[in-house]
Amino acid sequence: MDKDPSSVELVGRYGRARGDGRLMAVRADIADGWSAVTDAAGLDRFDLALLLKVVPVIERLRPRLLAVLREVPADLVVLTGAVTSMTRRERIDRRERRALLRFADRAGWQVLGELRTTDEVGPVARPTGLHGFTRLG
């Protein structure tokens, strides 16, 4: 999930280069729900959803959309936030991590671990109601 068209295009090019149909880019407005994404893929659920640096931004700018993000149709979700602020260049990883854990907790998701890179941090979680993973594709 990314609002930057060049990022979405890059994912699309990489998915097409793979040629296996397992990675695709879909342009959609999250406010409309997940149907545009699932319809484009021809699937009801995904193995993995990457919500990279999106939850903390949505929490600050459009909090009503958090309910839509909690409905992500995936068996496993990677949520990340920034380690460093883009504007002030200060560390914000603790704040971002707290926001992501709060999001997962309110969604009732099971946190399985944590992803940490030089510029991103966040939990890997399984949405509730799943008793194992579904293999799609």
C-alpha positions as CSV (number, residue, x, y, z in Angstrom):
1,M,0.0,0.0,0.0
2,D,1.5,3.3,-1.1
3,K,0.1,6.6,-2.3
4,D,3.2,7.3,-4.4
5,P,2.4,6.4,-8.0
6,S,6.0,5.7,-8.8
7,S,6.2,3.2,-6.0
8,V,3.1,1.4,-7.2
9,E,4.4,1.4,-10.7
10,L,7.7,-0.1,-9.5
11,V,5.9,-2.9,-7.8
12,G,3.8,-3.5,-10.9
13,R,6.9,-3.7,-13.1
14,Y,8.6,-6.1,-10.7
15,G,5.5,-8.3,-10.6
16,R,5.3,-8.4,-14.3
17,A,9.0,-9.3,-14.6
18,R,8.4,-12.2,-12.2
19,G,5.8,-13.5,-14.5
20,D,4.1,-15.8,-12.0
21,G,1.1,-13.6,-11.2
22,R,1.8,-13.6,-7.5
23,L,2.7,-10.0,-7.2
24,M,0.6,-7.2,-8.7
25,A,0.1,-3.5,-8.2
26,V,-3.5,-2.2,-8.0
27,R,-4.4,1.5,-7.8
28,A,-7.4,2.0,-5.5
29,D,-8.6,4.3,-2.8
30,I,-8.6,2.5,0.6
31,A,-11.6,4.5,1.6
32,D,-13.6,2.4,-0.9
33,G,-12.6,-0.8,0.9
34,W,-10.7,-3.9,-0.3
35,S,-12.9,-5.1,-3.1
36,A,-11.0,-3.3,-5.8
37,V,-7.9,-5.1,-4.7
38,T,-9.4,-8.5,-4.3
39,D,-11.4,-8.2,-7.5
40,A,-8.3,-7.2,-9.5
41,A,-6.4,-10.2,-8.1
42,G,-9.4,-12.6,-8.5
43,L,-8.9,-13.7,-4.9
44,D,-10.8,-13.4,-1.7
45,R,-7.7,-13.4,0.5
46,F,-4.0,-13.0,0.3
47,D,-1.1,-14.8,1.9
48,L,0.6,-11.6,2.9
49,A,-0.3,-7.9,3.0
50,L,2.4,-5.3,3.4
51,L,1.1,-2.1,5.1
52,L,4.4,-0.3,5.0
53,K,4.6,3.1,6.8
54,V,0.9,3.5,6.2
55,V,-0.9,2.9,9.6
56,P,0.8,5.7,11.6
57,V,0.1,8.2,8.7
58,I,-3.6,7.1,8.5
59,E,-3.9,7.3,12.3
60,R,-2.7,10.9,12.2
61,L,-4.4,12.2,9.0
62,R,-7.5,10.0,8.4
63,P,-8.2,8.0,11.5
64,R,-11.6,6.8,10.4
65,L,-9.9,4.7,7.7
66,L,-8.2,2.6,10.4
67,A,-11.3,0.4,10.5
68,V,-10.8,-0.3,6.8
69,L,-7.2,-1.2,7.3
70,R,-8.2,-3.7,10.0
71,E,-10.3,-5.5,7.5
72,V,-7.3,-6.3,5.2
73,P,-8.0,-9.7,3.6
74,A,-4.7,-11.4,4.4
75,D,-3.5,-14.3,6.5
76,L,-0.4,-12.4,7.6
77,V,0.2,-8.7,7.8
78,V,3.5,-6.8,8.0
79,L,3.0,-3.3,9.5
80,T,5.8,-0.8,9.5
81,G,6.5,2.7,10.6
82,A,9.4,5.0,10.1
83,V,12.5,4.9,12.3
84,T,13.4,8.6,11.5
85,S,11.1,11.5,10.8
86,M,11.4,12.8,7.2
87,T,11.0,16.4,8.2
88,R,12.9,16.8,11.4
89,R,15.3,13.9,10.9
90,E,14.7,12.8,14.5
91,R,14.1,9.2,15.7
92,I,10.5,8.3,15.9
93,D,10.7,4.5,15.9
94,R,9.3,4.1,19.5
95,R,6.3,6.3,18.7
96,E,5.6,4.5,15.4
97,R,6.0,1.1,17.0
98,R,3.6,2.0,19.8
99,A,1.0,3.1,17.2
100,L,1.4,-0.1,15.2
101,L,1.1,-2.3,18.3
102,R,-2.0,-0.3,19.4
103,F,-3.5,-0.8,15.9
104,A,-2.9,-4.6,16.0
105,D,-4.2,-4.8,19.6
106,R,-7.4,-2.9,18.7
107,A,-7.9,-5.2,15.7
108,G,-7.5,-8.2,18.0
109,W,-4.5,-9.5,15.9
110,Q,-1.9,-11.9,17.1
111,V,1.6,-10.3,17.0
112,L,4.0,-13.0,15.8
113,G,7.2,-11.0,15.7
114,E,8.8,-7.8,14.6
115,L,10.5,-6.5,11.5
116,R,13.3,-4.0,11.9
117,T,15.4,-2.5,9.1
118,T,17.5,0.6,9.1
119,D,14.5,2.8,8.3
120,E,11.4,0.8,9.2
121,V,10.1,-1.0,12.3
122,G,6.9,-2.8,13.1
123,P,5.1,-6.0,14.0
124,V,4.3,-9.0,11.9
125,A,0.8,-10.1,12.8
126,R,-1.9,-12.6,12.1
127,P,-5.5,-11.3,11.9
128,T,-7.9,-13.1,14.3
129,G,-10.1,-16.0,13.3
130,L,-7.4,-17.8,11.4
131,H,-6.3,-21.2,12.4
132,G,-3.3,-21.6,10.2
133,F,-2.4,-20.1,6.8
134,T,-4.2,-20.6,3.6
135,R,-2.0,-21.1,0.5
136,L,-3.3,-19.1,-2.4
137,G,-2.0,-19.5,-6.0
